[in-house]
Amino acid sequence: MHRLLTLPLAAGLVAAAVSMAAVAAGSTGSEDEEEYEFGVLVAGPGVEETFIYCTPCHSEMIVAQQGLTREGWIESLEWMVEEQGMEEIEEPDYGLVIDYLAANYGVDRPNFPKR
């Protein structure tokens, strides 16, 4: 087969594979579907606030790899404010962030990122 003919064929196969992967993942490809914008952080109450406050300094992957108790998350945020210059998170956002982290990235690590 001529090389120029194989490029469109290869491109078509790649497009088909991407489309099939999206369908398998539950994506319809609809323009109405909103793109998930919080990286590896699991969806739930407080995910947006957690992403907004944590990612200016580091990747959300750093958050997702942790496995801390509620008290551990509180101490970690205190350390970041006192030692790293992070701006203190005010209520109600502080409560949302702590609740989110404790529920989703606790010592049992229910949402530890898988490769």
N, CA, C and O atoms as a GROMACS GRO file, in nm:
protein
  460
    1MET      N    1   0.084  -0.118   0.000
    1MET     CA    2   0.000   0.000   0.000
    1MET      C    3   0.089   0.124   0.000
    1MET      O    4   0.194   0.126   0.064
    2HIS      N    5   0.047   0.222  -0.069
    2HIS     CA    6   0.122   0.346  -0.079
    2HIS      C    7   0.118   0.419   0.055
    2HIS      O    8   0.015   0.418   0.123
    3ARG      N    9   0.230   0.482   0.095
    3ARG     CA   10   0.241   0.547   0.225
    3ARG      C   11   0.134   0.656   0.243
    3ARG      O   12   0.081   0.669   0.353
    4LEU      N   13   0.101   0.732   0.142
    4LEU     CA   14   0.001   0.839   0.152
    4LEU      C   15  -0.138   0.783   0.181
    4LEU      O   16  -0.219   0.850   0.244
    5LEU      N   17  -0.165   0.664   0.135
    5LEU     CA   18  -0.294   0.601   0.162
    5LEU      C   19  -0.300   0.547   0.304
    5LEU      O   20  -0.409   0.540   0.361
    6THR      N   21  -0.188   0.509   0.361
    6THR     CA   22  -0.189   0.450   0.495
    6THR      C   23  -0.207   0.554   0.604
    6THR      O   24  -0.259   0.523   0.710
    7LEU      N   25  -0.164   0.680   0.580
    7LEU     CA   26  -0.179   0.783   0.682
    7LEU      C   27  -0.325   0.812   0.714
    7LEU      O   28  -0.361   0.815   0.832
    8PRO      N   29  -0.412   0.832   0.614
    8PRO     CA   30  -0.553   0.853   0.648
    8PRO      C   31  -0.614   0.731   0.715
    8PRO      O   32  -0.697   0.744   0.805
    9LEU      N   33  -0.575   0.614   0.672
    9LEU     CA   34  -0.626   0.492   0.734
    9LEU      C   35  -0.582   0.485   0.880
    9LEU      O   36  -0.663   0.453   0.966
   10ALA      N   37  -0.457   0.514   0.906
   10ALA     CA   38  -0.406   0.513   1.044
   10ALA      C   39  -0.477   0.617   1.129
   10ALA      O   40  -0.513   0.591   1.243
   11ALA      N   41  -0.497   0.736   1.073
   11ALA     CA   42  -0.567   0.842   1.147
   11ALA      C   43  -0.710   0.800   1.178
   11ALA      O   44  -0.760   0.826   1.288
   12GLY      N   45  -0.774   0.736   1.083
   12GLY     CA   46  -0.911   0.688   1.105
   12GLY      C   47  -0.916   0.581   1.214
   12GLY      O   48  -1.008   0.580   1.295
   13LEU      N   49  -0.819   0.492   1.214
   13LEU     CA   50  -0.814   0.388   1.317
   13LEU      C   51  -0.791   0.448   1.456
   13LEU      O   52  -0.851   0.404   1.553
   14VAL      N   53  -0.704   0.547   1.465
   14VAL     CA   54  -0.679   0.614   1.592
   14VAL      C   55  -0.806   0.683   1.640
   14VAL      O   56  -0.842   0.672   1.757
   15ALA      N   57  -0.874   0.754   1.551
   15ALA     CA   58  -0.998   0.823   1.588
   15ALA      C   59  -1.103   0.723   1.636
   15ALA      O   60  -1.174   0.749   1.733
   16ALA      N   61  -1.113   0.611   1.568
   16ALA     CA   62  -1.209   0.508   1.608
   16ALA      C   63  -1.174   0.451   1.745
   16ALA      O   64  -1.262   0.429   1.827
   17ALA      N   65  -1.046   0.428   1.770
   17ALA     CA   66  -1.003   0.374   1.899
   17ALA      C   67  -1.033   0.472   2.011
   17ALA      O   68  -1.078   0.432   2.119
   18VAL      N   69  -1.009   0.601   1.989
   18VAL     CA   70  -1.037   0.704   2.089
   18VAL      C   71  -1.186   0.710   2.116
   18VAL      O   72  -1.229   0.720   2.231
   19SER      N   73  -1.265   0.704   2.010
   19SER     CA   74  -1.410   0.708   2.024
   19SER      C   75  -1.461   0.587   2.103
   19SER      O   76  -1.547   0.601   2.190
   20MET      N   77  -1.408   0.469   2.072
   20MET     CA   78  -1.448   0.348   2.142
   20MET      C   79  -1.407   0.355   2.289
   20MET      O   80  -1.482   0.310   2.376
   21ALA      N   81  -1.290   0.410   2.318
   21ALA     CA   82  -1.245   0.423   2.456
   21ALA      C   83  -1.335   0.519   2.533
   21ALA      O   84  -1.366   0.495   2.650
   22ALA      N   85  -1.378   0.627   2.468
   22ALA     CA   86  -1.467   0.722   2.534
   22ALA      C   87  -1.601   0.658   2.565
   22ALA      O   88  -1.656   0.679   2.673
   23VAL      N   89  -1.654   0.578   2.472
   23VAL     CA   90  -1.780   0.509   2.495
   23VAL      C   91  -1.764   0.409   2.608
   23VAL      O   92  -1.850   0.398   2.695
   24ALA      N   93  -1.654   0.335   2.608
   24ALA     CA   94  -1.628   0.237   2.714
   24ALA      C   95  -1.615   0.304   2.849
   24ALA      O   96  -1.651   0.246   2.951
   25ALA      N   97  -1.564   0.427   2.851
   25ALA     CA   98  -1.547   0.500   2.977
   25ALA      C   99  -1.676   0.570   3.019
   25ALA      O  100  -1.680   0.633   3.125
   26GLY      N  101  -1.779   0.560   2.936
   26GLY     CA  102  -1.906   0.622   2.972
   26GLY      C  103  -1.925   0.761   2.917
   26GLY      O  104  -2.024   0.826   2.950
   27SER      N  105  -1.834   0.808   2.835
   27SER     CA  106  -1.845   0.941   2.776
   27SER      C  107  -1.925   0.932   2.648
   27SER      O  108  -1.903   0.842   2.566
   28THR      N  109  -2.017   1.024   2.631
   28THR     CA  110  -2.097   1.025   2.509
   28THR      C  111  -2.038   1.114   2.404
   28THR      O  112  -2.077   1.108   2.287
   29GLY      N  113  -1.942   1.200   2.442
   29GLY     CA  114  -1.883   1.292   2.348
   29GLY      C  115  -1.975   1.410   2.320
   29GLY      O  116  -1.947   1.490   2.232
   30SER      N  117  -2.081   1.421   2.394
   30SER     CA  118  -2.178   1.527   2.376
   30SER      C  119  -2.118   1.661   2.412
   30SER      O  120  -2.040   1.672   2.506
   31GLU      N  121  -2.154   1.765   2.335
   31GLU     CA  122  -2.106   1.899   2.366
   31GLU      C  123  -2.164   1.950   2.496
   31GLU      O  124  -2.108   2.039   2.559
   32ASP      N  125  -2.278   1.893   2.538
   32ASP     CA  126  -2.340   1.933   2.663
   32ASP      C  127  -2.265   1.878   2.785
   32ASP      O  128  -2.279   1.929   2.896
   33GLU      N  129  -2.186   1.775   2.762
   33GLU     CA  130  -2.113   1.711   2.870
   33GLU      C  131  -1.999   1.802   2.916
   33GLU      O  132  -1.915   1.842   2.836
   34GLU      N  133  -1.998   1.833   3.046
   34GLU     CA  134  -1.894   1.921   3.099
   34GLU      C  135  -1.767   1.841   3.126
   34GLU      O  136  -1.773   1.732   3.182
   35GLU      N  137  -1.653   1.896   3.085
   35GLU     CA  138  -1.525   1.830   3.107
   35GLU      C  139  -1.488   1.839   3.254
   35GLU      O  140  -1.496   1.946   3.314
   36TYR      N  141  -1.446   1.726   3.312
   36TYR     CA  142  -1.407   1.723   3.453
   36TYR      C  143  -1.273   1.795   3.466
   36TYR      O  144  -1.178   1.763   3.395
   37GLU      N  145  -1.266   1.891   3.556
   37GLU     CA  146  -1.150   1.978   3.562
   37GLU      C  147  -1.068   1.969   3.690
   37GLU      O  148  -0.986   2.057   3.717
   38PHE      N  149  -1.089   1.864   3.769
   38PHE     CA  150  -1.019   1.856   3.896
   38PHE      C  151  -0.915   1.745   3.899
   38PHE      O  152  -0.884   1.690   4.005
   39GLY      N  153  -0.861   1.713   3.784
   39GLY     CA  154  -0.751   1.616   3.774
   39GLY      C  155  -0.787   1.481   3.832
   39GLY      O  156  -0.892   1.425   3.799
   40VAL      N  157  -0.701   1.429   3.918
   40VAL     CA  158  -0.722   1.296   3.975
   40VAL      C  159  -0.810   1.298   4.100
   40VAL      O  160  -0.844   1.192   4.153
   41LEU      N  161  -0.846   1.416   4.148
   41LEU     CA  162  -0.931   1.424   4.267
   41LEU      C  163  -1.069   1.370   4.236
   41LEU      O  164  -1.129   1.402   4.133
   42VAL      N  165  -1.120   1.286   4.326
   42VAL     CA  166  -1.252   1.227   4.305
   42VAL      C  167  -1.360   1.333   4.325
   42VAL      O  168  -1.345   1.425   4.405
   43ALA      N  169  -1.468   1.317   4.252
   43ALA     CA  170  -1.580   1.410   4.262
   43ALA      C  171  -1.647   1.396   4.398
   43ALA      O  172  -1.655   1.286   4.454
   44GLY      N  173  -1.694   1.507   4.448
   44GLY     CA  174  -1.767   1.506   4.574
   44GLY      C  175  -1.772   1.646   4.631
   44GLY      O  176  -1.702   1.735   4.584
   45PRO      N  177  -1.854   1.664   4.734
   45PRO     CA  178  -1.862   1.796   4.797
   45PRO      C  179  -1.724   1.840   4.848
   45PRO      O  180  -1.658   1.767   4.922
   46GLY      N  181  -1.681   1.957   4.807
   46GLY     CA  182  -1.552   2.010   4.849
   46GLY      C  183  -1.439   1.989   4.750
   46GLY      O  184  -1.329   2.039   4.772
   47VAL      N  185  -1.463   1.915   4.642
   47VAL     CA  186  -1.355   1.890   4.546
   47VAL      C  187  -1.309   2.019   4.480
   47VAL      O  188  -1.188   2.039   4.462
   48GLU      N  189  -1.402   2.106   4.444
   48GLU     CA  190  -1.364   2.230   4.378
   48GLU      C  191  -1.280   2.318   4.470
   48GLU      O  192  -1.178   2.371   4.429
   49GLU      N  193  -1.324   2.333   4.595
   49GLU     CA  194  -1.249   2.415   4.691
   49GLU      C  195  -1.111   2.355   4.717
   49GLU      O  196  -1.012   2.427   4.724
   50THR      N  197  -1.105   2.224   4.732
   50THR     CA  198  -0.977   2.157   4.756
   50THR      C  199  -0.883   2.181   4.638
   50THR      O  200  -0.766   2.214   4.658
   51PHE      N  201  -0.933   2.165   4.518
   51PHE     CA  202  -0.850   2.187   4.399
   51PHE      C  203  -0.802   2.332   4.393
   51PHE      O  204  -0.685   2.358   4.365
   52ILE      N  205  -0.892   2.426   4.419
   52ILE     CA  206  -0.858   2.568   4.412
   52ILE      C  207  -0.750   2.606   4.514
   52ILE      O  208  -0.658   2.681   4.481
   53TYR      N  209  -0.761   2.555   4.636
   53TYR     CA  210  -0.665   2.593   4.740
   53TYR      C  211  -0.534   2.515   4.734
   53TYR      O  212  -0.430   2.568   4.774
   54CYS      N  213  -0.536   2.393   4.685
   54CYS     CA  214  -0.416   2.310   4.689
   54CYS      C  215  -0.326   2.322   4.567
   54CYS      O  216  -0.204   2.317   4.578
   55THR      N  217  -0.386   2.339   4.450
   55THR     CA  218  -0.305   2.330   4.328
   55THR      C  219  -0.225   2.454   4.292
   55THR      O  220  -0.142   2.444   4.201
   56PRO      N  221  -0.242   2.570   4.355
   56PRO     CA  222  -0.149   2.678   4.323
   56PRO      C  223  -0.005   2.645   4.365
   56PRO      O  224   0.090   2.698   4.308
   57CYS      N  225   0.011   2.556   4.464
   57CYS     CA  226   0.145   2.524   4.513
   57CYS      C  227   0.196   2.388   4.468
   57CYS      O  228   0.316   2.369   4.455
   58HIS      N  229   0.106   2.295   4.444
   58HIS     CA  230   0.149   2.161   4.403
   58HIS      C  231   0.038   2.091   4.327
   58HIS      O  232  -0.078   2.135   4.328
   59SER      N  233   0.072   1.983   4.263
   59SER     CA  234  -0.022   1.904   4.186
   59SER      C  235  -0.128   1.841   4.276
   59SER      O  236  -0.102   1.813   4.393
   60GLU      N  237  -0.246   1.820   4.221
   60GLU     CA  238  -0.350   1.749   4.297
   60GLU      C  239  -0.308   1.605   4.325
   60GLU      O  240  -0.363   1.542   4.415
   61MET      N  241  -0.212   1.554   4.248
   61MET     CA  242  -0.162   1.418   4.272
   61MET      C  243  -0.098   1.406   4.410
   61MET      O  244  -0.106   1.301   4.474
   62ILE      N  245  -0.033   1.513   4.456
   62ILE     CA  246   0.026   1.512   4.591
   62ILE      C  247  -0.083   1.490   4.695
   62ILE      O  248  -0.064   1.416   4.791
   63VAL      N  249  -0.197   1.555   4.677
   63VAL     CA  250  -0.310   1.539   4.768
   63VAL      C  251  -0.360   1.395   4.762
   63VAL      O  252  -0.378   1.330   4.865
   64ALA      N  253  -0.383   1.346   4.642
   64ALA     CA  254  -0.442   1.214   4.622
   64ALA      C  255  -0.353   1.101   4.673
   64ALA      O  256  -0.403   0.992   4.701
   65GLN      N  257  -0.224   1.125   4.683
   65GLN     CA  258  -0.133   1.019   4.728
   65GLN      C  259  -0.126   1.009   4.880
   65GLN      O  260  -0.071   0.913   4.934
   66GLN      N  261  -0.183   1.106   4.949
   66GLN     CA  262  -0.176   1.106   5.094
   66GLN      C  263  -0.279   1.013   5.154
   66GLN      O  264  -0.374   0.972   5.088
   67GLY      N  265  -0.258   0.980   5.278
   67GLY     CA  266  -0.353   0.900   5.353
   67GLY      C  267  -0.347   0.946   5.497
   67GLY      O  268  -0.281   0.883   5.580
   68LEU      N  269  -0.415   1.057   5.527
   68LEU     CA  270  -0.406   1.117   5.660
   68LEU      C  271  -0.538   1.109   5.733
   68LEU      O  272  -0.645   1.102   5.671
   69THR      N  273  -0.530   1.110   5.865
   69THR     CA  274  -0.651   1.121   5.945
   69THR      C  275  -0.704   1.263   5.931
   69THR      O  276  -0.636   1.350   5.877
   70ARG      N  277  -0.825   1.286   5.981
   70ARG     CA  278  -0.880   1.422   5.980
   70ARG      C  279  -0.784   1.516   6.053
   70ARG      O  280  -0.757   1.626   6.005
   71GLU      N  281  -0.734   1.473   6.168
   71GLU     CA  282  -0.640   1.555   6.244
   71GLU      C  283  -0.511   1.577   6.166
   71GLU      O  284  -0.451   1.684   6.172
   72GLY      N  285  -0.468   1.474   6.094
   72GLY     CA  286  -0.348   1.487   6.011
   72GLY      C  287  -0.365   1.590   5.902
   72GLY      O  288  -0.272   1.666   5.872
   73TRP      N  289  -0.483   1.595   5.840
   73TRP     CA  290  -0.510   1.696   5.737
   73TRP      C  291  -0.512   1.836   5.799
   73TRP      O  292  -0.459   1.930   5.740
   74ILE      N  293  -0.571   1.849   5.916
   74ILE     CA  294  -0.574   1.978   5.984
   74ILE      C  295  -0.432   2.025   6.014
   74ILE      O  296  -0.397   2.140   5.988
   75GLU      N  297  -0.349   1.934   6.069
   75GLU     CA  298  -0.210   1.968   6.098
   75GLU      C  299  -0.133   2.002   5.971
   75GLU      O  300  -0.050   2.093   5.971
   76SER      N  301  -0.160   1.928   5.864
   76SER     CA  302  -0.091   1.954   5.737
   76SER      C  303  -0.124   2.094   5.684
   76SER      O  304  -0.035   2.166   5.640
   77LEU      N  305  -0.252   2.132   5.690
   77LEU     CA  306  -0.289   2.266   5.644
   77LEU      C  307  -0.231   2.374   5.735
   77LEU      O  308  -0.189   2.479   5.687
   78GLU      N  309  -0.227   2.349   5.866
   78GLU     CA  310  -0.165   2.445   5.959
   78GLU      C  311  -0.018   2.462   5.927
   78GLU      O  312   0.033   2.574   5.926
   79TRP      N  313   0.051   2.351   5.900
   79TRP     CA  314   0.193   2.356   5.865
   79TRP      C  315   0.214   2.436   5.737
   79TRP      O  316   0.308   2.516   5.728
   80MET      N  317   0.127   2.415   5.638
   80MET     CA  318   0.141   2.488   5.512
   80MET      C  319   0.123   2.638   5.532
   80MET      O  320   0.192   2.718   5.468
   81VAL      N  321   0.033   2.677   5.620
   81VAL     CA  322   0.012   2.819   5.648
   81VAL      C  323   0.131   2.875   5.724
   81VAL      O  324   0.184   2.980   5.688
   82GLU      N  325   0.174   2.805   5.830
   82GLU     CA  326   0.279   2.856   5.918
   82GLU      C  327   0.419   2.848   5.855
   82GLU      O  328   0.500   2.940   5.873
   83GLU      N  329   0.446   2.743   5.783
   83GLU     CA  330   0.583   2.720   5.734
   83GLU      C  331   0.601   2.744   5.584
   83GLU      O  332   0.713   2.769   5.539
   84GLN      N  333   0.495   2.735   5.507
   84GLN     CA  334   0.508   2.744   5.362
   84GLN      C  335   0.446   2.870   5.302
   84GLN      O  336   0.453   2.893   5.182
   85GLY      N  337   0.384   2.950   5.388
   85GLY     CA  338   0.329   3.076   5.341
   85GLY      C  339   0.195   3.066   5.270
   85GLY      O  340   0.154   3.159   5.201
   86MET      N  341   0.128   2.953   5.287
   86MET     CA  342  -0.004   2.940   5.227
   86MET      C  343  -0.100   3.035   5.297
   86MET      O  344  -0.093   3.053   5.419
   87GLU      N  345  -0.189   3.095   5.220
   87GLU     CA  346  -0.290   3.182   5.279
   87GLU      C  347  -0.391   3.095   5.356
   87GLU      O  348  -0.432   2.989   5.307
   88GLU      N  349  -0.429   3.139   5.473
   88GLU     CA  350  -0.523   3.063   5.554
   88GLU      C  351  -0.658   3.052   5.483
   88GLU      O  352  -0.706   3.149   5.424
   89ILE      N  353  -0.717   2.935   5.489
   89ILE     CA  354  -0.847   2.912   5.426
   89ILE      C  355  -0.955   2.951   5.526
   89ILE      O  356  -0.956   2.902   5.639
   90GLU      N  357  -1.045   3.038   5.485
   90GLU     CA  358  -1.154   3.084   5.572
   90GLU      C  359  -1.275   2.993   5.558
   90GLU      O  360  -1.291   2.923   5.458
   91GLU      N  361  -1.360   2.996   5.661
   91GLU     CA  362  -1.488   2.924   5.654
   91GLU      C  363  -1.578   2.993   5.555
   91GLU      O  364  -1.567   3.115   5.540
   92PRO      N  365  -1.665   2.926   5.488
   92PRO     CA  366  -1.698   2.784   5.501
   92PRO      C  367  -1.606   2.693   5.420
   92PRO      O  368  -1.616   2.570   5.431
   93ASP      N  369  -1.516   2.750   5.340
   93ASP     CA  370  -1.429   2.669   5.255
   93ASP      C  371  -1.339   2.576   5.336
   93ASP      O  372  -1.315   2.462   5.296
   94TYR      N  373  -1.289   2.623   5.451
   94TYR     CA  374  -1.200   2.540   5.531
   94TYR      C  375  -1.270   2.409   5.570
   94TYR      O  376  -1.212   2.301   5.557
   95GLY      N  377  -1.391   2.420   5.618
   95GLY     CA  378  -1.466   2.300   5.656
   95GLY      C  379  -1.491   2.208   5.539
   95GLY      O  380  -1.483   2.086   5.553
   96LEU      N  381  -1.522   2.265   5.424
   96LEU     CA  382  -1.545   2.184   5.304
   96LEU      C  383  -1.418   2.108   5.264
   96LEU      O  384  -1.424   1.990   5.230
   97VAL      N  385  -1.305   2.177   5.269
   97VAL     CA  386  -1.178   2.115   5.231
   97VAL      C  387  -1.142   2.002   5.329
   97VAL      O  388  -1.106   1.892   5.286
   98ILE      N  389  -1.150   2.030   5.457
   98ILE     CA  390  -1.116   1.927   5.557
   98ILE      C  391  -1.211   1.808   5.547
   98ILE      O  392  -1.167   1.693   5.550
   99ASP      N  393  -1.341   1.834   5.534
   99ASP     CA  394  -1.438   1.724   5.519
   99ASP      C  395  -1.408   1.641   5.396
   99ASP      O  396  -1.412   1.518   5.400
  100TYR      N  397  -1.378   1.708   5.285
  100TYR     CA  398  -1.347   1.638   5.160
  100TYR      C  399  -1.222   1.552   5.175
  100TYR      O  400  -1.222   1.434   5.139
  101LEU      N  401  -1.116   1.611   5.229
  101LEU     CA  402  -0.990   1.537   5.243
  101LEU      C  403  -1.005   1.418   5.337
  101LEU      O  404  -0.957   1.308   5.308
  102ALA      N  405  -1.072   1.438   5.449
  102ALA     CA  406  -1.091   1.330   5.547
  102ALA      C  407  -1.176   1.217   5.488
  102ALA      O  408  -1.149   1.100   5.514
  103ALA      N  409  -1.277   1.252   5.411
  103ALA     CA  410  -1.366   1.151   5.354
  103ALA      C  411  -1.302   1.074   5.239
  103ALA      O  412  -1.327   0.954   5.222
  104ASN      N  413  -1.219   1.142   5.160
  104ASN     CA  414  -1.170   1.081   5.036
  104ASN      C  415  -1.023   1.041   5.039
  104ASN      O  416  -0.981   0.956   4.959
  105TYR      N  417  -0.944   1.099   5.128
  105TYR     CA  418  -0.801   1.070   5.132
  105TYR      C  419  -0.757   1.045   5.276
  105TYR      O  420  -0.661   1.105   5.325
  106GLY      N  421  -0.830   0.955   5.341
  106GLY     CA  422  -0.800   0.917   5.478
  106GLY      C  423  -0.696   0.806   5.484
  106GLY      O  424  -0.637   0.769   5.383
  107VAL      N  425  -0.677   0.753   5.604
  107VAL     CA  426  -0.574   0.651   5.624
  107VAL      C  427  -0.602   0.522   5.547
  107VAL      O  428  -0.509   0.448   5.517
  108ASP      N  429  -0.728   0.496   5.516
  108ASP     CA  430  -0.760   0.376   5.438
  108ASP      C  431  -0.737   0.398   5.289
  108ASP      O  432  -0.742   0.303   5.210
  109ARG      N  433  -0.711   0.523   5.250
  109ARG     CA  434  -0.677   0.563   5.113
  109ARG      C  435  -0.774   0.505   5.009
  109ARG      O  436  -0.732   0.439   4.914
  110PRO      N  437  -0.904   0.531   5.027
  110PRO     CA  438  -1.001   0.472   4.934
  110PRO      C  439  -0.988   0.520   4.791
  110PRO      O  440  -1.033   0.452   4.699
  111ASN      N  441  -0.929   0.635   4.770
  111ASN     CA  442  -0.919   0.690   4.635
  111ASN      C  443  -0.774   0.709   4.591
  111ASN      O  444  -0.744   0.799   4.512
  112PHE      N  445  -0.686   0.626   4.642
  112PHE     CA  446  -0.547   0.633   4.602
  112PHE      C  447  -0.539   0.613   4.451
  112PHE      O  448  -0.597   0.518   4.398
  113PRO      N  449  -0.468   0.703   4.381
  113PRO     CA  450  -0.465   0.692   4.234
  113PRO      C  451  -0.401   0.564   4.187
  113PRO      O  452  -0.295   0.523   4.235
  114LYS      N  453  -0.467   0.501   4.091
  114LYS     CA  454  -0.414   0.378   4.031
  114LYS      C  455  -0.359   0.412   3.894
  114LYS      O  456  -0.415   0.496   3.823
  115ARG      N  457  -0.254   0.348   3.857
  115ARG     CA  458  -0.194   0.373   3.725
  115ARG      C  459  -0.244   0.271   3.626
  115ARG      O  460  -0.206   0.275   3.509
   0.00000   0.00000   0.00000
